[in-house]
Amino acid sequence: MSIAALAGISGIDTTQGLTNCMDDEDLYTSVVGMFVDQLIDNVTQLNLAYEAQDWDNIGKIAHSIKGAAASVGAFEIQQSSATIEHASKQNDIDVITDNFASFITLISTTSAALKQNL
């Protein structure tokens, strides 16, 4: 995976991701690979929690995604995760339901683009 290819992916700030990884490109690409694997699992977990209307678990999963996204510089996923997490804490089901599909789409498209460049 090249850093230049990652930099071309919408919503990815490779400068921030590299900074978080002490400017170690090998470490960064390794962390991105783990992030992609985590996102694939998270989509399944989120969909199951959504079907069960387990709003608390959705918030916990979003919190986990938010932290991982921050570590790789995936700022769009980080922001969207924060919205879902906050809504869960506030028990604002309308915000969760209004944003859930776009959240899943963002995770899915970003993880696919990252995986393609692994």
CORMO-V241887 format. One record per run of one state. SS is the DSSP state (~ for helix, > for strand, _ for the rest). FROM is the first residue (numbers start at 1). TO is the last residue. Records with the same first field share a line. If there is no record, write none. Layout:
SS: FROM-TO ; FROM-TO
//
This chain:
_: 1-2 ; 8-13 ; 21-24 ; 52-54 ; 73-74 ; 90-92 ; 117-118
~: 3-7 ; 14-20 ; 25-51 ; 55-72 ; 75-89 ; 93-116
//
